[in-house]
């Protein structure tokens, strides 16, 4: 699969993303940072904004109080126990970790205009990985499809970033609507659980998915992460999920069976629209409920351009 990703020059990058395509996003990703600009043209305008913490402080040592020390740094418990004033000394963190959680399940292998959802998700992940690495921060990831979850601890090594992007392209190239779907579907909670084992405090967590298969436990995982970290949800949507067309026949497949959804029947069209709308509303409501940021990515538009609209562009 790796050789295919490196040598296939005829690959349709709207359907699949190989390593060279994702690597090609590295230079353009430098134009971004992850601070919402909040102007009238931003796709985050009018929504709850990010509370990106930036770099924080890490504990360095506990020592005796010295004249000139800030009394706010006194550790009163140690002082009371020893009878000698002690202060806690902190050092500014020089870098920050980020963890990307990227969905490459069979439900992402779908698109009606421009890109497959799996392609948009892969491009978004590569853009984030290269931008975070370029600003000197650690990059980790949890990549998953219908059968496996691959975890990568945050690292500042360029080899790790390349490995994450390469593994992501391999998962993407494995997608095929003719493959049999596992009897037990991969629930989004499984990679979230894996990510929880990697995440500490004051990190940036970016979940890139269409958020199929969510429940109350999903909300709990995100809430726990958001309590001490910045969480950004990149909701990948196809235009058809925003407005299901009436009067058409839509061939769909779960990877094992294929059927046709006939939206000429009002009940079918309305049921599909309600399902898509409810899922989108649930994810958007997490902005206020969980105090996180939601970025919508549409498969019909260029992925990098959508990031530029949502976040400040470095001049």
HELIX and SHEET records of a PDB file:
HELIX    1   1 UNK A    2  UNK A    7  1                                   6    
HELIX    2   2 UNK A   19  UNK A   23  1                                   5    
HELIX    3   3 UNK A   26  UNK A   29  1                                   4    
HELIX    4   4 UNK A   71  UNK A   73  5                                   3    
HELIX    5   5 UNK A   76  UNK A   82  1                                   7    
HELIX    6   6 UNK A  106  UNK A  108  5                                   3    
HELIX    7   7 UNK A  117  UNK A  134  1                                  18    
HELIX    8   8 UNK A  158  UNK A  173  1                                  16    
HELIX    9   9 UNK A  188  UNK A  198  1                                  11    
HELIX   10  10 UNK A  216  UNK A  226  1                                  11    
HELIX   11  11 UNK A  239  UNK A  242  1                                   4    
HELIX   12  12 UNK A  266  UNK A  290  1                                  25    
HELIX   13  13 UNK A  303  UNK A  310  1                                   8    
SHEET    1   A 2 UNK A  32  UNK A  36  0                                        
SHEET    2   A 2 UNK A 311  UNK A 313 -1                                        
SHEET    1   B 2 UNK A  57  UNK A  64  0                                        
SHEET    2   B 2 UNK A  86  UNK A  92 -1                                        
SHEET    1   C 6 UNK A 149  UNK A 155  0                                        
SHEET    2   C 6 UNK A 138  UNK A 144 -1                                        
SHEET    3   C 6 UNK A  97  UNK A 103  1                                        
SHEET    4   C 6 UNK A 204  UNK A 209  1                                        
SHEET    5   C 6 UNK A 230  UNK A 237  1                                        
SHEET    6   C 6 UNK A 293  UNK A 298  1                                        
SHEET    1   D 2 UNK A 249  UNK A 253  0                                        
SHEET    2   D 2 UNK A 258  UNK A 262 -1                                        
END                                                                             
